[in-house]
Amino acid sequence: MPRPTPPDERVLTRRRQVGEQIRRVREHHNLTQQDVCGRSGIDVASYSRIEQGHSSPKLDTLIRIADAIGVPLADLVR
């Protein structure tokens, strides 16, 4: 099975920006990563990779994060 093509730099940059936005929104609501993980059911390591831009979350995961923080989904991907 061939290896998947890695994302180009534009995609990696945008992924990091989304992760930074999620962190900013979380901190604005005075929540820790553990708070969001407890509310969303996402493990801390996976959530940390999302905020750092090392992982691309599925839409369902983004919805769970938005709900855990208490914001519209759009606030996480601006």
N, C-alpha and C positions, 0 to 999 in steps of 0.2 A: 504494500500500500504506500503510495507516494506521500511524502511529508507535505503538510499544508504550507502554502506560501505565507511568509510572515507579513503582517500589515506594514504598509508604507509609513513613512515618517509623519505624514499628515494625520493619519489615523491614530498613531501613537501619541501625538501631541494633543489631539482632541480627547483621547482617553484620559490623559493626565489632567486636562482641564476639567473634565467632568468629575474626576476623583477629587480634585481640589474644591470644586463647587459643593460637592456632597459634604466634605469636611467643614467648609465655611458655614453651610446651613446648619449642620449638626452643632457646631460650636456656638453659633448665634442663638440656638435654642438651649444652650447650656447642658448639652447631653454628652456623655462619654461614648466611646465606641461600644463599651459593654452595655450601656443603656439601650442603644439602638439594636444591638445584637439580641439582647433579652426580649425586646419588644417584637423583633422581626423573625426570630428563629434562625438567623444567619450566624455561622460560627465566626468568632473574632478574627481568626487568621484570614478567612475569605473576605470579610468586610475590610480588613486592613489592606489587603491587596487591591480592592476596588478603590479605596481612597488614595492609594499610592499610584494608581494608574497602571498596575501590573496585571490587572484582570479586567475582562469585559463582562459586566453583569448582564444577565438576561433581563428582558423587560419585566418579567414577574418579580425578579429580585429588586429591581429599581422601584417597583410599586410597593413592595414590602418595606423598603427603606423609607420611602416617602411617607407611608402610613405610620411607620414607627416614629418618625420625627414629627409628624403632624402637619405636613406641607403638601401642596399639590405636586404631582410628578414633575411638572414643568420647572419648578424651582430648583430641581436637581440637575437639569440639563441645559440651563441657560448659558 
